[in-house]
């Protein structure tokens, strides 16, 4: 899906030049790809890193690391 969207709409985001809801939908997947060391082929190989480099994504990640509340047993 990522390769198709990036090729069809000429990136750098899945639906074209701007971050849209489809990119927001895949934002958590970019974190999972990072955590599990997943690799992708083609244009999709750089897509998770591109999302993770966005200032809002870095803020979200930092806020998650700073969170002290945990689900009780």
SEGU-784962 format. One record per residue: residue number from 1; x negated, y negated, z negated of N, C-alpha, C in turn; residue in three letters; chain. Coordinates in pm, 1 decimal. Each point is the difference from the previous one (the first is absolute). Example, Ala and Ser with C-alpha at 12.3 -4.5 7.8 and 13.67 -1.06 7.14 Angstrom:
residues 2
i->1	n_u->-1319.0	n_v->569.0	n_w->-780.0	ca_u->89.0	ca_v->-119.0	ca_w->0.0	c_u->-90.0	c_v->-120.0	c_w->0.0	aa->ALA	ch->A
i->2	n_u->35.0	n_v->-105.0	n_w->72.0	ca_u->-82.0	ca_v->-119.0	ca_w->-6.0	c_u->77.0	c_v->-109.0	c_w->-73.0	aa->SER	ch->A
This chain:
residues 73
i->1	n_u->-82.4	n_v->120.1	n_w->0.0	ca_u->82.4	ca_v->-120.1	ca_w->0.0	c_u->-86.4	c_v->-125.9	c_w->0.0	aa->UNK	ch->A
i->2	n_u->-105.8	n_v->3.6	n_w->-80.7	ca_u->-85.2	ca_v->-118.8	ca_w->-7.1	c_u->-66.3	c_v->-27.8	c_w->134.0	aa->UNK	ch->A
i->3	n_u->-57.1	n_v->101.6	n_w->60.2	ca_u->-64.4	ca_v->-20.2	ca_w->130.3	c_u->99.6	c_v->-51.1	c_w->103.5	aa->UNK	ch->A
i->4	n_u->120.7	n_v->54.1	n_w->-1.9	ca_u->102.1	ca_v->-42.4	ca_w->95.5	c_u->36.9	c_v->-146.7	c_w->-19.5	aa->UNK	ch->A
i->5	n_u->27.6	n_v->-38.3	n_w->-123.9	ca_u->37.1	ca_v->-139.2	ca_w->-27.9	c_u->-111.4	c_v->-97.4	c_w->33.2	aa->UNK	ch->A
i->6	n_u->-122.5	n_v->34.7	n_w->-37.6	ca_u->-112.9	ca_v->-87.7	ca_w->27.6	c_u->-23.7	c_v->-15.5	c_w->149.6	aa->UNK	ch->A
i->7	n_u->15.4	n_v->108.4	n_w->75.2	ca_u->-19.9	ca_v->-6.3	ca_w->145.5	c_u->115.9	c_v->-71.7	c_w->69.1	aa->UNK	ch->A
i->8	n_u->120.4	n_v->31.5	n_w->-40.4	ca_u->118.1	ca_v->-56.0	ca_w->67.0	c_u->12.8	c_v->-150.8	c_w->-19.9	aa->UNK	ch->A
i->9	n_u->-30.8	n_v->-46.2	n_w->-121.4	ca_u->19.8	ca_v->-141.2	ca_w->-31.0	c_u->-130.6	c_v->-77.6	c_w->-12.1	aa->UNK	ch->A
i->10	n_u->-110.2	n_v->61.5	n_w->36.4	ca_u->-132.9	ca_v->-63.2	ca_w->7.1	c_u->-54.9	c_v->-47.4	c_w->-132.5	aa->UNK	ch->A
i->11	n_u->51.6	n_v->53.1	n_w->-112.2	ca_u->-53.9	ca_v->-26.6	ca_w->-133.2	c_u->-24.2	c_v->-147.6	c_w->-28.6	aa->UNK	ch->A
i->12	n_u->-67.0	n_v->-31.7	n_w->-104.7	ca_u->-70.6	ca_v->91.0	ca_w->-88.5	c_u->90.4	c_v->71.6	c_w->-100.9	aa->UNK	ch->A
i->13	n_u->127.2	n_v->-42.4	n_w->-3.6	ca_u->95.9	ca_v->67.6	ca_w->-87.0	c_u->89.4	c_v->88.8	c_w->84.8	aa->UNK	ch->A
i->14	n_u->79.1	n_v->83.3	n_w->-62.6	ca_u->75.9	ca_v->100.9	ca_w->74.0	c_u->100.9	c_v->-57.3	c_w->98.5	aa->UNK	ch->A
i->15	n_u->56.2	n_v->-116.7	n_w->-30.2	ca_u->98.6	ca_v->-59.4	ca_w->90.5	c_u->-54.8	c_v->-124.1	c_w->69.3	aa->UNK	ch->A
i->16	n_u->-131.3	n_v->-15.5	n_w->2.6	ca_u->-58.4	ca_v->-112.1	ca_w->71.8	c_u->-97.0	c_v->-80.9	c_w->-82.3	aa->UNK	ch->A
i->17	n_u->1.3	n_v->-129.4	n_w->23.9	ca_u->-100.1	ca_v->-89.6	ca_w->-57.3	c_u->21.9	c_v->-33.8	c_w->-146.8	aa->UNK	ch->A
i->18	n_u->119.9	n_v->21.6	n_w->-50.4	ca_u->31.8	ca_v->-42.4	ca_w->-136.7	c_u->41.6	c_v->118.1	c_w->-87.7	aa->UNK	ch->A
i->19	n_u->-30.9	n_v->-10.0	n_w->-128.5	ca_u->42.9	ca_v->96.6	ca_w->-99.8	c_u->152.2	c_v->-3.0	c_w->-7.3	aa->UNK	ch->A
i->20	n_u->63.2	n_v->117.4	n_w->10.2	ca_u->146.3	ca_v->8.4	ca_w->-4.7	c_u->42.2	c_v->108.1	c_w->-99.2	aa->UNK	ch->A
i->21	n_u->129.1	n_v->24.8	n_w->-4.7	ca_u->55.3	ca_v->100.1	ca_w->-92.0	c_u->-58.0	c_v->139.1	c_w->24.8	aa->UNK	ch->A
i->22	n_u->-31.6	n_v->32.7	n_w->123.6	ca_u->-56.0	ca_v->132.9	ca_w->26.7	c_u->-137.0	c_v->14.2	c_w->-65.7	aa->UNK	ch->A
i->23	n_u->-78.3	n_v->-106.5	n_w->-3.0	ca_u->-129.1	ca_v->4.3	ca_w->-67.8	c_u->19.3	c_v->10.5	c_w->-151.4	aa->UNK	ch->A
i->24	n_u->98.5	n_v->-71.6	n_w->-52.0	ca_u->30.7	ca_v->9.7	ca_w->-143.2	c_u->42.3	c_v->141.4	c_w->-36.0	aa->UNK	ch->A
i->25	n_u->74.2	n_v->64.4	n_w->88.1	ca_u->43.2	ca_v->137.9	ca_w->-23.3	c_u->-120.8	c_v->92.6	c_w->-14.5	aa->UNK	ch->A
i->26	n_u->-102.4	n_v->-22.1	n_w->81.4	ca_u->-117.5	ca_v->86.8	ca_w->-2.5	c_u->-107.6	c_v->-45.7	c_w->-97.7	aa->UNK	ch->A
i->27	n_u->19.1	n_v->-111.5	n_w->-68.7	ca_u->-99.6	ca_v->-48.3	ca_w->-95.5	c_u->-34.9	c_v->104.4	c_w->-106.5	aa->UNK	ch->A
i->28	n_u->97.7	n_v->65.1	n_w->-62.6	ca_u->-35.6	ca_v->103.1	ca_w->-98.1	c_u->-76.4	c_v->117.4	c_w->62.1	aa->UNK	ch->A
i->29	n_u->26.8	n_v->28.7	n_w->126.2	ca_u->-70.4	ca_v->108.2	ca_w->68.9	c_u->-147.5	c_v->-36.2	c_w->16.0	aa->UNK	ch->A
i->30	n_u->-29.3	n_v->-127.6	n_w->22.3	ca_u->-139.4	ca_v->-43.2	ca_w->11.0	c_u->-74.0	c_v->25.6	c_w->-130.8	aa->UNK	ch->A
i->31	n_u->67.0	n_v->-24.5	n_w->-113.6	ca_u->-62.4	ca_v->30.3	ca_w->-129.2	c_u->-22.7	c_v->150.5	c_w->-16.0	aa->UNK	ch->A
i->32	n_u->95.6	n_v->79.4	n_w->42.6	ca_u->-15.5	ca_v->145.8	ca_w->-8.1	c_u->-113.5	c_v->48.0	c_w->89.2	aa->UNK	ch->A
i->33	n_u->-9.2	n_v->-56.6	n_w->120.1	ca_u->-107.8	ca_v->37.5	ca_w->92.2	c_u->-135.5	c_v->-29.0	c_w->-64.0	aa->UNK	ch->A
i->34	n_u->-8.4	n_v->-112.9	n_w->-69.3	ca_u->-123.8	ca_v->-35.9	ca_w->-70.0	c_u->-27.4	c_v->97.2	c_w->-114.0	aa->UNK	ch->A
i->35	n_u->100.0	n_v->26.7	n_w->-81.1	ca_u->-17.0	ca_v->86.2	ca_w->-117.3	c_u->-38.8	c_v->142.6	c_w->37.0	aa->UNK	ch->A
i->36	n_u->59.9	n_v->52.0	n_w->105.8	ca_u->-24.4	ca_v->138.5	ca_w->39.4	c_u->-109.2	c_v->13.7	c_w->105.4	aa->UNK	ch->A
i->37	n_u->-59.2	n_v->-111.2	n_w->42.5	ca_u->-105.8	ca_v->4.9	ca_w->99.5	c_u->45.9	c_v->52.5	c_w->134.7	aa->UNK	ch->A
i->38	n_u->123.4	n_v->-34.8	n_w->37.7	ca_u->54.3	ca_v->46.5	ca_w->127.4	c_u->-66.2	c_v->-73.4	c_w->116.1	aa->UNK	ch->A
i->39	n_u->-13.9	n_v->68.4	n_w->111.1	ca_u->-54.4	ca_v->-63.9	ca_w->118.9	c_u->101.7	c_v->9.7	c_w->113.2	aa->UNK	ch->A
i->40	n_u->-5.0	n_v->-95.1	n_w->89.1	ca_u->93.2	ca_v->-7.5	ca_w->111.2	c_u->-78.4	c_v->-18.7	c_w->128.7	aa->UNK	ch->A
i->41	n_u->63.8	n_v->25.7	n_w->112.2	ca_u->-65.4	ca_v->-12.3	ca_w->130.0	c_u->49.8	c_v->-123.1	c_w->74.5	aa->UNK	ch->A
i->42	n_u->-79.8	n_v->-45.2	n_w->94.3	ca_u->39.6	ca_v->-111.2	ca_w->85.3	c_u->10.2	c_v->-130.7	c_w->-76.7	aa->UNK	ch->A
i->43	n_u->87.5	n_v->-85.8	n_w->48.5	ca_u->20.0	ca_v->-131.2	ca_w->-62.5	c_u->49.0	c_v->13.3	c_w->-143.8	aa->UNK	ch->A
i->44	n_u->67.7	n_v->109.7	n_w->-29.7	ca_u->52.2	ca_v->21.0	ca_w->-135.3	c_u->-111.1	c_v->17.7	c_w->-102.7	aa->UNK	ch->A
i->45	n_u->-121.5	n_v->30.5	n_w->44.1	ca_u->-110.7	ca_v->20.5	ca_w->-93.7	c_u->-29.5	c_v->-126.7	c_w->-80.2	aa->UNK	ch->A
i->46	n_u->15.7	n_v->-116.7	n_w->60.6	ca_u->-29.8	ca_v->-126.7	ca_w->-67.3	c_u->121.7	c_v->-62.1	c_w->-67.2	aa->UNK	ch->A
i->47	n_u->118.0	n_v->49.4	n_w->30.3	ca_u->123.0	ca_v->-63.4	ca_w->-49.4	c_u->10.9	c_v->-1.2	c_w->-153.0	aa->UNK	ch->A
i->48	n_u->-22.6	n_v->111.2	n_w->-71.5	ca_u->11.4	ca_v->-6.3	ca_w->-146.6	c_u->-97.8	c_v->-100.4	c_w->-62.2	aa->UNK	ch->A
i->49	n_u->-122.5	n_v->-3.9	n_w->48.7	ca_u->-98.8	ca_v->-95.0	ca_w->-53.1	c_u->43.6	c_v->-143.7	c_w->27.0	aa->UNK	ch->A
i->50	n_u->60.0	n_v->-21.9	n_w->115.3	ca_u->48.8	ca_v->-134.2	ca_w->32.7	c_u->108.8	c_v->-42.0	c_w->-98.8	aa->UNK	ch->A
i->51	n_u->92.0	n_v->91.2	n_w->-29.6	ca_u->104.4	ca_v->-32.0	ca_w->-97.9	c_u->-60.9	c_v->-25.2	c_w->-137.4	aa->UNK	ch->A
i->52	n_u->-92.6	n_v->84.9	n_w->-41.1	ca_u->-60.2	ca_v->-13.1	ca_w->-132.6	c_u->-81.7	c_v->-127.9	c_w->-14.5	aa->UNK	ch->A
i->53	n_u->-44.7	n_v->-58.3	n_w->110.0	ca_u->-77.9	ca_v->-123.1	ca_w->-4.9	c_u->86.0	c_v->-124.9	c_w->-11.8	aa->UNK	ch->A
i->54	n_u->130.2	n_v->13.0	n_w->19.3	ca_u->88.3	ca_v->-116.4	ca_w->-10.4	c_u->0.4	c_v->-52.5	c_w->-143.8	aa->UNK	ch->A
i->55	n_u->-0.9	n_v->-132.5	n_w->-18.5	ca_u->0.0	ca_v->-55.5	ca_w->-135.4	c_u->115.1	c_v->51.5	c_w->-86.9	aa->UNK	ch->A
i->56	n_u->118.5	n_v->12.3	n_w->54.7	ca_u->113.8	ca_v->48.7	ca_w->-79.7	c_u->-21.2	c_v->144.6	c_w->-43.4	aa->UNK	ch->A
i->57	n_u->-61.9	n_v->79.9	n_w->84.3	ca_u->-27.1	ca_v->139.2	ca_w->-36.3	c_u->-106.2	c_v->7.4	c_w->-109.3	aa->UNK	ch->A
i->58	n_u->-101.7	n_v->-84.5	n_w->9.2	ca_u->-103.4	ca_v->-1.9	ca_w->-104.5	c_u->60.5	c_v->-44.5	c_w->-132.9	aa->UNK	ch->A
i->59	n_u->89.8	n_v->-97.6	n_w->4.6	ca_u->68.5	ca_v->-45.2	ca_w->-122.5	c_u->83.7	c_v->113.0	c_w->-59.4	aa->UNK	ch->A
i->60	n_u->73.2	n_v->70.6	n_w->84.6	ca_u->85.8	ca_v->110.3	ca_w->-44.6	c_u->-84.7	c_v->108.5	c_w->-65.6	aa->UNK	ch->A
i->61	n_u->-113.4	n_v->32.0	n_w->61.5	ca_u->-90.3	ca_v->102.4	ca_w->-53.0	c_u->-56.1	c_v->-43.0	c_w->-135.5	aa->UNK	ch->A
i->62	n_u->-44.2	n_v->-125.4	n_w->-9.7	ca_u->-54.7	ca_v->-51.1	ca_w->-125.4	c_u->105.8	c_v->0.1	c_w->-109.5	aa->UNK	ch->A
i->63	n_u->122.2	n_v->-36.5	n_w->34.1	ca_u->108.9	ca_v->-0.3	ca_w->-98.7	c_u->27.7	c_v->142.1	c_w->-49.0	aa->UNK	ch->A
i->64	n_u->-5.6	n_v->95.9	n_w->88.8	ca_u->20.0	ca_v->139.2	ca_w->-40.3	c_u->-108.4	c_v->48.5	c_w->-94.1	aa->UNK	ch->A
i->65	n_u->-124.4	n_v->-37.0	n_w->27.5	ca_u->-110.2	ca_v->39.1	ca_w->-88.2	c_u->11.4	c_v->-65.9	c_w->-136.8	aa->UNK	ch->A
i->66	n_u->52.6	n_v->-121.6	n_w->-3.6	ca_u->13.2	ca_v->-73.6	ca_w->-125.9	c_u->120.7	c_v->44.1	c_w->-82.2	aa->UNK	ch->A
i->67	n_u->91.7	n_v->73.6	n_w->60.0	ca_u->122.1	ca_v->42.7	ca_w->-69.5	c_u->-35.4	c_v->92.6	c_w->-116.2	aa->UNK	ch->A
i->68	n_u->49.7	n_v->-32.7	n_w->-117.2	ca_u->-29.5	ca_v->82.4	ca_w->-118.5	c_u->115.0	c_v->92.3	c_w->-38.6	aa->UNK	ch->A
i->69	n_u->121.2	n_v->-29.3	n_w->46.1	ca_u->115.4	ca_v->81.5	ca_w->-36.0	c_u->-8.1	c_v->133.5	c_w->72.3	aa->UNK	ch->A
i->70	n_u->28.9	n_v->107.1	n_w->-71.6	ca_u->2.8	ca_v->134.0	ca_w->58.3	c_u->131.1	c_v->66.3	c_w->-36.2	aa->UNK	ch->A
i->71	n_u->48.5	n_v->83.7	n_w->87.4	ca_u->123.3	ca_v->76.2	ca_w->-24.3	c_u->-21.6	c_v->91.4	c_w->-121.9	aa->UNK	ch->A
i->72	n_u->90.2	n_v->-9.7	n_w->-97.3	ca_u->-16.1	ca_v->88.4	ca_w->-117.4	c_u->24.3	c_v->146.6	c_w->40.0	aa->UNK	ch->A
i->73	n_u->-62.2	n_v->87.5	n_w->-76.0	ca_u->14.7	ca_v->144.1	ca_w->28.0	c_u->142.7	c_v->38.0	c_w->-3.3	aa->UNK	ch->A
